Amino acid sequence: MFDNDIEALKKSFSSYSFTDDETRETMKKIYAKSGYVADPHGAVGYLGLKKYGLKENEFGVFLETAHPVKFLDVVEETLPVKVEIPAQIQKVINNKKVAIKASSYEDLKAFLLH
């Protein structure tokens, strides 16, 4: 997309990092303000949006990348909640995990198209 030009990429994208403590505190703040149970990735997205800053009359969107059950231990240690495991996850939670090695994009593409 940017022809391997990192400077061109930096002109279009921003990134930030946050500590585990900052992430947990943000999960607590989001929950206290809205009752929403954010997973750690969502909390980091929220923090990134806040750090980026929005101008007046701008809106920002942060997206969750997983269900809180993926981070069950962190969520339940951080928030006063008991996360229910959705039925579709209960069906597969004890399935054997399978990993397929893909050493290149072409290997991955071939596997997905197969």
Biopython code that builds the backbone (N, CA, C, O; Angstrom):
import numpy as np
from Bio.PDB.StructureBuilder import StructureBuilder

atoms = [
    (1, "MET", "N", (0.813, -1.187, 0.000)),
    (1, "MET", "CA", (0.000, 0.000, 0.000)),
    (1, "MET", "C", (0.863, 1.261, 0.000)),
    (1, "MET", "O", (0.511, 2.253, -0.638)),
    (2, "PHE", "N", (1.969, 1.228, 0.699)),
    (2, "PHE", "CA", (2.850, 2.385, 0.783)),
    (2, "PHE", "C", (4.210, 2.095, 0.153)),
    (2, "PHE", "O", (5.187, 2.801, 0.403)),
    (3, "ASP", "N", (4.259, 1.038, -0.673)),
    (3, "ASP", "CA", (5.497, 0.663, -1.371)),
    (3, "ASP", "C", (6.695, 0.570, -0.427)),
    (3, "ASP", "O", (7.798, 1.008, -0.752)),
    (4, "ASN", "N", (6.449, -0.013, 0.754)),
    (4, "ASN", "CA", (7.497, -0.184, 1.773)),
    (4, "ASN", "C", (8.128, 1.135, 2.207)),
    (4, "ASN", "O", (9.275, 1.150, 2.652)),
    (5, "ASP", "N", (7.405, 2.229, 2.085)),
    (5, "ASP", "CA", (7.893, 3.546, 2.489)),
    (5, "ASP", "C", (7.344, 3.865, 3.878)),
    (5, "ASP", "O", (6.205, 4.312, 4.015)),
    (6, "ILE", "N", (8.158, 3.634, 4.903)),
    (6, "ILE", "CA", (7.701, 3.805, 6.287)),
    (6, "ILE", "C", (7.313, 5.259, 6.576)),
    (6, "ILE", "O", (6.397, 5.505, 7.361)),
    (7, "GLU", "N", (7.986, 6.207, 5.961)),
    (7, "GLU", "CA", (7.652, 7.617, 6.194)),
    (7, "GLU", "C", (6.269, 7.946, 5.629)),
    (7, "GLU", "O", (5.517, 8.700, 6.247)),
    (8, "ALA", "N", (5.932, 7.400, 4.481)),
    (8, "ALA", "CA", (4.599, 7.609, 3.908)),
    (8, "ALA", "C", (3.546, 6.964, 4.805)),
    (8, "ALA", "O", (2.471, 7.528, 5.011)),
    (9, "LEU", "N", (3.855, 5.789, 5.334)),
    (9, "LEU", "CA", (2.947, 5.105, 6.254)),
    (9, "LEU", "C", (2.701, 5.960, 7.490)),
    (9, "LEU", "O", (1.561, 6.105, 7.930)),
    (10, "LYS", "N", (3.765, 6.525, 8.049)),
    (10, "LYS", "CA", (3.648, 7.333, 9.269)),
    (10, "LYS", "C", (2.772, 8.573, 9.066)),
    (10, "LYS", "O", (2.179, 9.078, 10.019)),
    (11, "LYS", "N", (2.691, 9.059, 7.830)),
    (11, "LYS", "CA", (1.849, 10.227, 7.552)),
    (11, "LYS", "C", (0.366, 9.889, 7.629)),
    (11, "LYS", "O", (-0.466, 10.777, 7.815)),
    (12, "SER", "N", (0.030, 8.598, 7.487)),
    (12, "SER", "CA", (-1.374, 8.182, 7.470)),
    (12, "SER", "C", (-1.812, 7.438, 8.722)),
    (12, "SER", "O", (-3.010, 7.332, 8.983)),
    (13, "PHE", "N", (-0.873, 6.921, 9.501)),
    (13, "PHE", "CA", (-1.215, 6.110, 10.667)),
    (13, "PHE", "C", (-0.486, 6.599, 11.905)),
    (13, "PHE", "O", (0.613, 7.148, 11.826)),
    (14, "SER", "N", (-1.118, 6.389, 13.045)),
    (14, "SER", "CA", (-0.519, 6.687, 14.340)),
    (14, "SER", "C", (-0.546, 5.412, 15.175)),
    (14, "SER", "O", (-1.389, 4.539, 14.970)),
    (15, "SER", "N", (0.375, 5.318, 16.107)),
    (15, "SER", "CA", (0.328, 4.183, 17.029)),
    (15, "SER", "C", (0.832, 4.635, 18.392)),
    (15, "SER", "O", (1.636, 5.561, 18.504)),
    (16, "TYR", "N", (0.347, 3.967, 19.413)),
    (16, "TYR", "CA", (0.716, 4.279, 20.781)),
    (16, "TYR", "C", (0.808, 2.971, 21.557)),
    (16, "TYR", "O", (0.244, 1.957, 21.143)),
    (17, "SER", "N", (1.505, 2.993, 22.662)),
    (17, "SER", "CA", (1.523, 1.818, 23.539)),
    (17, "SER", "C", (1.203, 2.274, 24.959)),
    (17, "SER", "O", (1.443, 3.418, 25.344)),
    (18, "PHE", "N", (0.653, 1.334, 25.717)),
    (18, "PHE", "CA", (0.226, 1.632, 27.077)),
    (18, "PHE", "C", (0.582, 0.466, 27.982)),
    (18, "PHE", "O", (0.695, -0.671, 27.523)),
    (19, "THR", "N", (0.758, 0.743, 29.255)),
    (19, "THR", "CA", (1.109, -0.298, 30.217)),
    (19, "THR", "C", (-0.120, -1.131, 30.574)),
    (19, "THR", "O", (-1.254, -0.736, 30.304)),
    (20, "ASP", "N", (0.123, -2.278, 31.180)),
    (20, "ASP", "CA", (-0.984, -3.109, 31.666)),
    (20, "ASP", "C", (-1.806, -2.347, 32.700)),
    (20, "ASP", "O", (-3.033, -2.442, 32.715)),
    (21, "ASP", "N", (-1.131, -1.592, 33.563)),
    (21, "ASP", "CA", (-1.865, -0.828, 34.580)),
    (21, "ASP", "C", (-2.770, 0.227, 33.941)),
    (21, "ASP", "O", (-3.916, 0.398, 34.358)),
    (22, "GLU", "N", (-2.258, 0.932, 32.930)),
    (22, "GLU", "CA", (-3.081, 1.928, 32.230)),
    (22, "GLU", "C", (-4.279, 1.254, 31.560)),
    (22, "GLU", "O", (-5.387, 1.791, 31.561)),
    (23, "THR", "N", (-4.043, 0.079, 30.992)),
    (23, "THR", "CA", (-5.113, -0.662, 30.327)),
    (23, "THR", "C", (-6.194, -1.058, 31.324)),
    (23, "THR", "O", (-7.381, -0.855, 31.071)),
    (24, "ARG", "N", (-5.787, -1.621, 32.456)),
    (24, "ARG", "CA", (-6.769, -2.034, 33.478)),
    (24, "ARG", "C", (-7.542, -0.831, 34.031)),
    (24, "ARG", "O", (-8.756, -0.908, 34.223)),
    (25, "GLU", "N", (-6.846, 0.265, 34.284)),
    (25, "GLU", "CA", (-7.529, 1.464, 34.792)),
    (25, "GLU", "C", (-8.552, 1.972, 33.777)),
    (25, "GLU", "O", (-9.630, 2.430, 34.154)),
    (26, "THR", "N", (-8.221, 1.891, 32.515)),
    (26, "THR", "CA", (-9.153, 2.326, 31.479)),
    (26, "THR", "C", (-10.353, 1.398, 31.393)),
    (26, "THR", "O", (-11.481, 1.858, 31.215)),
    (27, "MET", "N", (-10.122, 0.092, 31.518)),
    (27, "MET", "CA", (-11.245, -0.853, 31.553)),
    (27, "MET", "C", (-12.198, -0.475, 32.684)),
    (27, "MET", "O", (-13.417, -0.499, 32.510)),
    (28, "LYS", "N", (-11.639, -0.128, 33.844)),
    (28, "LYS", "CA", (-12.465, 0.265, 35.002)),
    (28, "LYS", "C", (-13.240, 1.546, 34.709)),
    (28, "LYS", "O", (-14.425, 1.645, 35.026)),
    (29, "LYS", "N", (-12.566, 2.531, 34.101)),
    (29, "LYS", "CA", (-13.229, 3.804, 33.805)),
    (29, "LYS", "C", (-14.367, 3.618, 32.807)),
    (29, "LYS", "O", (-15.451, 4.176, 32.980)),
    (30, "ILE", "N", (-14.117, 2.832, 31.766)),
    (30, "ILE", "CA", (-15.158, 2.578, 30.766)),
    (30, "ILE", "C", (-16.352, 1.895, 31.424)),
    (30, "ILE", "O", (-17.500, 2.265, 31.176)),
    (31, "TYR", "N", (-16.079, 0.902, 32.260)),
    (31, "TYR", "CA", (-17.156, 0.171, 32.938)),
    (31, "TYR", "C", (-17.931, 1.090, 33.888)),
    (31, "TYR", "O", (-19.161, 1.063, 33.913)),
    (32, "ALA", "N", (-17.206, 1.906, 34.672)),
    (32, "ALA", "CA", (-17.865, 2.801, 35.628)),
    (32, "ALA", "C", (-18.740, 3.833, 34.920)),
    (32, "ALA", "O", (-19.812, 4.189, 35.407)),
    (33, "LYS", "N", (-18.273, 4.304, 33.774)),
    (33, "LYS", "CA", (-19.015, 5.355, 33.057)),
    (33, "LYS", "C", (-20.207, 4.807, 32.288)),
    (33, "LYS", "O", (-21.257, 5.447, 32.227)),
    (34, "SER", "N", (-20.050, 3.614, 31.696)),
    (34, "SER", "CA", (-21.087, 3.145, 30.776)),
    (34, "SER", "C", (-21.651, 1.762, 31.091)),
    (34, "SER", "O", (-22.689, 1.381, 30.550)),
    (35, "GLY", "N", (-20.975, 1.005, 31.964)),
    (35, "GLY", "CA", (-21.401, -0.365, 32.219)),
    (35, "GLY", "C", (-20.896, -1.330, 31.148)),
    (35, "GLY", "O", (-21.206, -2.521, 31.181)),
    (36, "TYR", "N", (-20.120, -0.810, 30.203)),
    (36, "TYR", "CA", (-19.601, -1.640, 29.106)),
    (36, "TYR", "C", (-18.358, -2.400, 29.565)),
    (36, "TYR", "O", (-17.464, -1.831, 30.192)),
    (37, "VAL", "N", (-18.315, -3.682, 29.247)),
    (37, "VAL", "CA", (-17.171, -4.528, 29.597)),
    (37, "VAL", "C", (-16.225, -4.561, 28.399)),
    (37, "VAL", "O", (-16.435, -5.308, 27.444)),
    (38, "ALA", "N", (-15.186, -3.740, 28.469)),
    (38, "ALA", "CA", (-14.194, -3.688, 27.394)),
    (38, "ALA", "C", (-13.124, -4.739, 27.658)),
    (38, "ALA", "O", (-12.707, -4.943, 28.798)),
    (39, "ASP", "N", (-12.683, -5.405, 26.591)),
    (39, "ASP", "CA", (-11.530, -6.289, 26.747)),
    (39, "ASP", "C", (-10.275, -5.422, 26.712)),
    (39, "ASP", "O", (-10.356, -4.245, 26.360)),
    (40, "PRO", "N", (-9.115, -5.978, 27.068)),
    (40, "PRO", "CA", (-7.895, -5.161, 27.080)),
    (40, "PRO", "C", (-7.576, -4.501, 25.739)),
    (40, "PRO", "O", (-7.118, -3.358, 25.713)),
    (41, "HIS", "N", (-7.808, -5.195, 24.632)),
    (41, "HIS", "CA", (-7.534, -4.586, 23.327)),
    (41, "HIS", "C", (-8.439, -3.383, 23.079)),
    (41, "HIS", "O", (-7.988, -2.366, 22.552)),
    (42, "GLY", "N", (-9.697, -3.491, 23.453)),
    (42, "GLY", "CA", (-10.615, -2.369, 23.304)),
    (42, "GLY", "C", (-10.196, -1.194, 24.160)),
    (42, "GLY", "O", (-10.284, -0.044, 23.729)),
    (43, "ALA", "N", (-9.737, -1.475, 25.383)),
    (43, "ALA", "CA", (-9.281, -0.406, 26.273)),
    (43, "ALA", "C", (-8.072, 0.313, 25.678)),
    (43, "ALA", "O", (-7.968, 1.536, 25.773)),
    (44, "VAL", "N", (-7.161, -0.440, 25.066)),
    (44, "VAL", "CA", (-5.996, 0.171, 24.426)),
    (44, "VAL", "C", (-6.435, 1.017, 23.228)),
    (44, "VAL", "O", (-5.891, 2.097, 23.000)),
    (45, "GLY", "N", (-7.404, 0.537, 22.473)),
    (45, "GLY", "CA", (-7.941, 1.333, 21.373)),
    (45, "GLY", "C", (-8.537, 2.637, 21.863)),
    (45, "GLY", "O", (-8.331, 3.688, 21.257)),
    (46, "TYR", "N", (-9.272, 2.570, 22.952)),
    (46, "TYR", "CA", (-9.863, 3.759, 23.555)),
    (46, "TYR", "C", (-8.776, 4.736, 24.001)),
    (46, "TYR", "O", (-8.866, 5.937, 23.746)),
    (47, "LEU", "N", (-7.745, 4.206, 24.669)),
    (47, "LEU", "CA", (-6.635, 5.044, 25.111)),
    (47, "LEU", "C", (-5.934, 5.700, 23.926)),
    (47, "LEU", "O", (-5.570, 6.875, 23.988)),
    (48, "GLY", "N", (-5.745, 4.947, 22.856)),
    (48, "GLY", "CA", (-5.107, 5.484, 21.665)),
    (48, "GLY", "C", (-5.911, 6.622, 21.058)),
    (48, "GLY", "O", (-5.356, 7.634, 20.630)),
    (49, "LEU", "N", (-7.214, 6.445, 21.026)),
    (49, "LEU", "CA", (-8.084, 7.489, 20.495)),
    (49, "LEU", "C", (-7.981, 8.749, 21.350)),
    (49, "LEU", "O", (-7.912, 9.860, 20.824)),
    (50, "LYS", "N", (-7.973, 8.570, 22.664)),
    (50, "LYS", "CA", (-7.852, 9.712, 23.569)),
    (50, "LYS", "C", (-6.504, 10.410, 23.398)),
    (50, "LYS", "O", (-6.433, 11.639, 23.373)),
    (51, "LYS", "N", (-5.428, 9.615, 23.282)),
    (51, "LYS", "CA", (-4.095, 10.201, 23.148)),
    (51, "LYS", "C", (-3.943, 10.917, 21.805)),
    (51, "LYS", "O", (-3.305, 11.967, 21.724)),
    (52, "TYR", "N", (-4.523, 10.352, 20.769)),
    (52, "TYR", "CA", (-4.470, 10.972, 19.445)),
    (52, "TYR", "C", (-5.094, 12.357, 19.485)),
    (52, "TYR", "O", (-4.586, 13.310, 18.895)),
    (53, "GLY", "N", (-6.213, 12.441, 20.201)),
    (53, "GLY", "CA", (-6.908, 13.717, 20.350)),
    (53, "GLY", "C", (-7.814, 14.004, 19.172)),
    (53, "GLY", "O", (-7.470, 13.733, 18.022)),
    (54, "LEU", "N", (-8.939, 14.538, 19.468)),
    (54, "LEU", "CA", (-9.901, 14.906, 18.430)),
    (54, "LEU", "C", (-10.132, 16.403, 18.487)),
    (54, "LEU", "O", (-10.143, 17.014, 19.556)),
    (55, "LYS", "N", (-10.314, 16.967, 17.327)),
    (55, "LYS", "CA", (-10.625, 18.387, 17.255)),
    (55, "LYS", "C", (-12.110, 18.582, 17.555)),
    (55, "LYS", "O", (-12.893, 17.633, 17.550)),
    (56, "GLU", "N", (-12.467, 19.808, 17.812)),
    (56, "GLU", "CA", (-13.876, 20.116, 18.067)),
    (56, "GLU", "C", (-14.713, 19.652, 16.889)),
    (56, "GLU", "O", (-14.318, 19.817, 15.735)),
    (57, "ASN", "N", (-15.854, 19.079, 17.176)),
    (57, "ASN", "CA", (-16.789, 18.562, 16.178)),
    (57, "ASN", "C", (-16.293, 17.311, 15.458)),
    (57, "ASN", "O", (-16.861, 16.936, 14.432)),
    (58, "GLU", "N", (-15.253, 16.659, 15.966)),
    (58, "GLU", "CA", (-14.798, 15.384, 15.403)),
    (58, "GLU", "C", (-15.272, 14.249, 16.300)),
    (58, "GLU", "O", (-15.410, 14.415, 17.512)),
    (59, "PHE", "N", (-15.517, 13.101, 15.691)),
    (59, "PHE", "CA", (-15.896, 11.914, 16.425)),
    (59, "PHE", "C", (-14.838, 10.855, 16.176)),
    (59, "PHE", "O", (-14.226, 10.813, 15.109)),
    (60, "GLY", "N", (-14.629, 10.013, 17.153)),
    (60, "GLY", "CA", (-13.682, 8.917, 16.999)),
    (60, "GLY", "C", (-14.366, 7.601, 17.259)),
    (60, "GLY", "O", (-15.369, 7.533, 17.969)),
    (61, "VAL", "N", (-13.820, 6.564, 16.684)),
    (61, "VAL", "CA", (-14.353, 5.216, 16.857)),
    (61, "VAL", "C", (-13.210, 4.302, 17.258)),
    (61, "VAL", "O", (-12.142, 4.330, 16.645)),
    (62, "PHE", "N", (-13.429, 3.495, 18.280)),
    (62, "PHE", "CA", (-12.459, 2.450, 18.610)),
    (62, "PHE", "C", (-13.204, 1.131, 18.544)),
    (62, "PHE", "O", (-14.367, 1.043, 18.939)),
    (63, "LEU", "N", (-12.542, 0.125, 18.053)),
    (63, "LEU", "CA", (-13.187, -1.160, 17.828)),
    (63, "LEU", "C", (-12.624, -2.227, 18.757)),
    (63, "LEU", "O", (-11.419, -2.288, 19.001)),
    (64, "GLU", "N", (-13.502, -3.051, 19.258)),
    (64, "GLU", "CA", (-13.084, -4.214, 20.030)),
    (64, "GLU", "C", (-12.598, -5.283, 19.066)),
    (64, "GLU", "O", (-13.115, -5.413, 17.956)),
    (65, "THR", "N", (-11.615, -6.037, 19.490)),
    (65, "THR", "CA", (-11.085, -7.081, 18.620)),
    (65, "THR", "C", (-11.449, -8.478, 19.100)),
    (65, "THR", "O", (-11.179, -9.461, 18.411)),
    (66, "ALA", "N", (-12.051, -8.571, 20.263)),
    (66, "ALA", "CA", (-12.381, -9.886, 20.810)),
    (66, "ALA", "C", (-13.511, -9.754, 21.821)),
    (66, "ALA", "O", (-13.827, -8.664, 22.298)),
    (67, "HIS", "N", (-14.100, -10.887, 22.128)),
    (67, "HIS", "CA", (-15.080, -10.946, 23.215)),
    (67, "HIS", "C", (-14.299, -10.956, 24.529)),
    (67, "HIS", "O", (-13.214, -11.535, 24.590)),
    (68, "PRO", "N", (-14.826, -10.328, 25.580)),
    (68, "PRO", "CA", (-14.121, -10.322, 26.860)),
    (68, "PRO", "C", (-13.748, -11.721, 27.376)),
    (68, "PRO", "O", (-12.820, -11.851, 28.173)),
    (69, "VAL", "N", (-14.451, -12.756, 26.936)),
    (69, "VAL", "CA", (-14.135, -14.109, 27.390)),
    (69, "VAL", "C", (-12.737, -14.537, 26.936)),
    (69, "VAL", "O", (-12.125, -15.407, 27.556)),
    (70, "LYS", "N", (-12.228, -13.933, 25.857)),
    (70, "LYS", "CA", (-10.872, -14.260, 25.396)),
    (70, "LYS", "C", (-9.845, -13.867, 26.451)),
    (70, "LYS", "O", (-8.783, -14.482, 26.548)),
    (71, "PHE", "N", (-10.156, -12.859, 27.228)),
    (71, "PHE", "CA", (-9.277, -12.362, 28.285)),
    (71, "PHE", "C", (-9.956, -12.527, 29.640)),
    (71, "PHE", "O", (-9.897, -11.640, 30.492)),
    (72, "LEU", "N", (-10.592, -13.660, 29.823)),
    (72, "LEU", "CA", (-11.448, -13.900, 30.981)),
    (72, "LEU", "C", (-10.755, -13.579, 32.305)),
    (72, "LEU", "O", (-11.326, -12.893, 33.152)),
    (73, "ASP", "N", (-9.539, -14.066, 32.484)),
    (73, "ASP", "CA", (-8.855, -13.833, 33.759)),
    (73, "ASP", "C", (-8.606, -12.347, 34.003)),
    (73, "ASP", "O", (-8.826, -11.865, 35.115)),
    (74, "VAL", "N", (-8.157, -11.620, 32.997)),
    (74, "VAL", "CA", (-7.883, -10.189, 33.157)),
    (74, "VAL", "C", (-9.172, -9.422, 33.412)),
    (74, "VAL", "O", (-9.228, -8.572, 34.301)),
    (75, "VAL", "N", (-10.197, -9.716, 32.640)),
    (75, "VAL", "CA", (-11.470, -8.999, 32.781)),
    (75, "VAL", "C", (-12.065, -9.231, 34.166)),
    (75, "VAL", "O", (-12.478, -8.280, 34.830)),
    (76, "GLU", "N", (-12.109, -10.484, 34.605)),
    (76, "GLU", "CA", (-12.752, -10.779, 35.898)),
    (76, "GLU", "C", (-11.890, -10.339, 37.087)),
    (76, "GLU", "O", (-12.425, -10.092, 38.168)),
    (77, "GLU", "N", (-10.571, -10.237, 36.910)),
    (77, "GLU", "CA", (-9.714, -9.704, 37.982)),
    (77, "GLU", "C", (-9.822, -8.181, 38.057)),
    (77, "GLU", "O", (-9.613, -7.596, 39.119)),
    (78, "THR", "N", (-10.143, -7.545, 36.944)),
    (78, "THR", "CA", (-10.146, -6.081, 36.857)),
    (78, "THR", "C", (-11.512, -5.476, 37.159)),
    (78, "THR", "O", (-11.610, -4.437, 37.813)),
    (79, "LEU", "N", (-12.551, -6.126, 36.684)),
    (79, "LEU", "CA", (-13.900, -5.568, 36.801)),
    (79, "LEU", "C", (-14.765, -6.415, 37.739)),
    (79, "LEU", "O", (-14.508, -7.606, 37.915)),
    (80, "PRO", "N", (-15.776, -5.810, 38.332)),
    (80, "PRO", "CA", (-16.667, -6.556, 39.226)),
    (80, "PRO", "C", (-17.745, -7.300, 38.428)),
    (80, "PRO", "O", (-18.940, -7.101, 38.648)),
    (81, "VAL", "N", (-17.308, -8.158, 37.501)),
    (81, "VAL", "CA", (-18.242, -8.869, 36.635)),
    (81, "VAL", "C", (-17.872, -10.340, 36.549)),
    (81, "VAL", "O", (-16.728, -10.731, 36.782)),
    (82, "LYS", "N", (-18.859, -11.131, 36.214)),
    (82, "LYS", "CA", (-18.667, -12.541, 35.871)),
    (82, "LYS", "C", (-19.069, -12.644, 34.408)),
    (82, "LYS", "O", (-20.241, -12.480, 34.067)),
    (83, "VAL", "N", (-18.093, -12.918, 33.541)),
    (83, "VAL", "CA", (-18.352, -12.958, 32.108)),
    (83, "VAL", "C", (-18.985, -14.293, 31.742)),
    (83, "VAL", "O", (-18.435, -15.356, 32.029)),
    (84, "GLU", "N", (-20.139, -14.223, 31.109)),
    (84, "GLU", "CA", (-20.795, -15.443, 30.642)),
    (84, "GLU", "C", (-20.163, -15.862, 29.326)),
    (84, "GLU", "O", (-19.910, -15.032, 28.454)),
    (85, "ILE", "N", (-19.912, -17.150, 29.192)),
    (85, "ILE", "CA", (-19.337, -17.675, 27.960)),
    (85, "ILE", "C", (-20.474, -17.929, 26.981)),
    (85, "ILE", "O", (-21.362, -18.734, 27.257)),
    (86, "PRO", "N", (-20.451, -17.237, 25.822)),
    (86, "PRO", "CA", (-21.525, -17.403, 24.837)),
    (86, "PRO", "C", (-21.630, -18.853, 24.346)),
    (86, "PRO", "O", (-20.638, -19.582, 24.316)),
    (87, "ALA", "N", (-22.829, -19.251, 23.968)),
    (87, "ALA", "CA", (-23.091, -20.631, 23.540)),
    (87, "ALA", "C", (-22.172, -21.063, 22.407)),
    (87, "ALA", "O", (-21.679, -22.191, 22.412)),
    (88, "GLN", "N", (-21.932, -20.177, 21.429)),
    (88, "GLN", "CA", (-21.094, -20.568, 20.300)),
    (88, "GLN", "C", (-19.652, -20.831, 20.726)),
    (88, "GLN", "O", (-18.959, -21.627, 20.093)),
    (89, "ILE", "N", (-19.196, -20.178, 21.783)),
    (89, "ILE", "CA", (-17.852, -20.437, 22.295)),
    (89, "ILE", "C", (-17.859, -21.701, 23.149)),
    (89, "ILE", "O", (-16.905, -22.478, 23.107)),
    (90, "GLN", "N", (-18.920, -21.916, 23.922)),
    (90, "GLN", "CA", (-19.022, -23.137, 24.732)),
    (90, "GLN", "C", (-18.930, -24.380, 23.854)),
    (90, "GLN", "O", (-18.361, -25.393, 24.263)),
    (91, "LYS", "N", (-19.492, -24.305, 22.642)),
    (91, "LYS", "CA", (-19.483, -25.452, 21.729)),
    (91, "LYS", "C", (-18.073, -25.845, 21.301)),
    (91, "LYS", "O", (-17.812, -27.021, 21.045)),
    (92, "VAL", "N", (-17.171, -24.888, 21.220)),
    (92, "VAL", "CA", (-15.841, -25.169, 20.665)),
    (92, "VAL", "C", (-14.695, -25.038, 21.669)),
    (92, "VAL", "O", (-13.544, -25.312, 21.331)),
    (93, "ILE", "N", (-14.997, -24.627, 22.881)),
    (93, "ILE", "CA", (-13.944, -24.301, 23.838)),
    (93, "ILE", "C", (-13.019, -25.482, 24.148)),
    (93, "ILE", "O", (-11.842, -25.275, 24.444)),
    (94, "ASN", "N", (-13.521, -26.688, 24.087)),
    (94, "ASN", "CA", (-12.697, -27.850, 24.404)),
    (94, "ASN", "C", (-12.196, -28.591, 23.168)),
    (94, "ASN", "O", (-11.600, -29.662, 23.282)),
    (95, "ASN", "N", (-12.437, -28.023, 21.991)),
    (95, "ASN", "CA", (-11.942, -28.647, 20.767)),
    (95, "ASN", "C", (-10.416, -28.616, 20.735)),
    (95, "ASN", "O", (-9.781, -27.745, 21.330)),
    (96, "LYS", "N", (-9.852, -29.579, 20.034)),
    (96, "LYS", "CA", (-8.403, -29.619, 19.858)),
    (96, "LYS", "C", (-7.999, -28.452, 18.954)),
    (96, "LYS", "O", (-8.624, -28.207, 17.922)),
    (97, "LYS", "N", (-6.948, -27.740, 19.355)),
    (97, "LYS", "CA", (-6.449, -26.632, 18.552)),
    (97, "LYS", "C", (-5.515, -27.182, 17.482)),
    (97, "LYS", "O", (-4.700, -28.067, 17.740)),
    (98, "VAL", "N", (-5.650, -26.644, 16.287)),
    (98, "VAL", "CA", (-4.839, -27.066, 15.156)),
    (98, "VAL", "C", (-4.122, -25.842, 14.593)),
    (98, "VAL", "O", (-4.739, -24.799, 14.373)),
    (99, "ALA", "N", (-2.814, -25.976, 14.362)),
    (99, "ALA", "CA", (-2.036, -24.890, 13.766)),
    (99, "ALA", "C", (-1.432, -25.386, 12.460)),
    (99, "ALA", "O", (-0.937, -26.509, 12.366)),
    (100, "ILE", "N", (-1.485, -24.532, 11.474)),
    (100, "ILE", "CA", (-0.913, -24.851, 10.168)),
    (100, "ILE", "C", (0.148, -23.797, 9.880)),
    (100, "ILE", "O", (-0.132, -22.599, 9.908)),
    (101, "LYS", "N", (1.370, -24.251, 9.601)),
    (101, "LYS", "CA", (2.469, -23.321, 9.363)),
    (101, "LYS", "C", (2.360, -22.728, 7.961)),
    (101, "LYS", "O", (2.218, -23.443, 6.969)),
    (102, "ALA", "N", (2.432, -21.407, 7.912)),
    (102, "ALA", "CA", (2.460, -20.689, 6.634)),
    (102, "ALA", "C", (3.698, -19.801, 6.692)),
    (102, "ALA", "O", (3.760, -18.871, 7.495)),
    (103, "SER", "N", (4.665, -20.080, 5.856)),
    (103, "SER", "CA", (5.924, -19.332, 5.923)),
    (103, "SER", "C", (5.932, -18.100, 5.023)),
    (103, "SER", "O", (6.896, -17.334, 5.024)),
    (104, "SER", "N", (4.874, -17.912, 4.267)),
    (104, "SER", "CA", (4.811, -16.734, 3.407)),
    (104, "SER", "C", (3.353, -16.354, 3.170)),
    (104, "SER", "O", (2.436, -17.123, 3.457)),
    (105, "TYR", "N", (3.170, -15.175, 2.651)),
    (105, "TYR", "CA", (1.831, -14.724, 2.306)),
    (105, "TYR", "C", (1.217, -15.651, 1.261)),
    (105, "TYR", "O", (0.025, -15.953, 1.320)),
    (106, "GLU", "N", (2.015, -16.094, 0.318)),
    (106, "GLU", "CA", (1.504, -16.982, -0.732)),
    (106, "GLU", "C", (1.010, -18.304, -0.142)),
    (106, "GLU", "O", (-0.008, -18.835, -0.585)),
    (107, "ASP", "N", (1.733, -18.846, 0.868)),
    (107, "ASP", "CA", (1.276, -20.065, 1.548)),
    (107, "ASP", "C", (-0.070, -19.828, 2.219)),
    (107, "ASP", "O", (-0.976, -20.656, 2.115)),
    (108, "LEU", "N", (-0.198, -18.703, 2.904)),
    (108, "LEU", "CA", (-1.452, -18.368, 3.578)),
    (108, "LEU", "C", (-2.575, -18.215, 2.566)),
    (108, "LEU", "O", (-3.666, -18.751, 2.757)),
    (109, "LYS", "N", (-2.314, -17.494, 1.505)),
    (109, "LYS", "CA", (-3.321, -17.274, 0.462)),
    (109, "LYS", "C", (-3.777, -18.608, -0.132)),
    (109, "LYS", "O", (-4.973, -18.832, -0.315)),
    (110, "ALA", "N", (-2.822, -19.490, -0.433)),
    (110, "ALA", "CA", (-3.158, -20.802, -0.997)),
    (110, "ALA", "C", (-4.034, -21.594, -0.029)),
    (110, "ALA", "O", (-5.006, -22.228, -0.441)),
    (111, "PHE", "N", (-3.687, -21.556, 1.261)),
    (111, "PHE", "CA", (-4.482, -22.284, 2.256)),
    (111, "PHE", "C", (-5.903, -21.728, 2.333)),
    (111, "PHE", "O", (-6.869, -22.489, 2.372)),
    (112, "LEU", "N", (-6.026, -20.415, 2.354)),
    (112, "LEU", "CA", (-7.357, -19.804, 2.463)),
    (112, "LEU", "C", (-8.207, -20.046, 1.235)),
    (112, "LEU", "O", (-9.425, -20.187, 1.342)),
    (113, "LEU", "N", (-7.586, -20.097, 0.080)),
    (113, "LEU", "CA", (-8.338, -20.331, -1.149)),
    (113, "LEU", "C", (-8.661, -21.807, -1.354)),
    (113, "LEU", "O", (-9.535, -22.148, -2.151)),
    (114, "HIS", "N", (-7.966, -22.673, -0.646)),
    (114, "HIS", "CA", (-8.192, -24.111, -0.764)),
    (114, "HIS", "C", (-9.477, -24.447, -0.072)),
    (114, "HIS", "O", (-9.876, -25.612, -0.042)),
]
sb = StructureBuilder()
sb.init_structure("model")
sb.init_model(0)
sb.init_chain("A")
sb.init_seg("    ")
for serial, (resi, resn, name, xyz) in enumerate(atoms, 1):
    if name == "N":
        sb.init_residue(resn, " ", resi, " ")
    sb.init_atom(name, np.array(xyz, "f"), 0.0, 1.0, " ", f" {name:<3s}", serial, name[0])
structure = sb.get_structure()
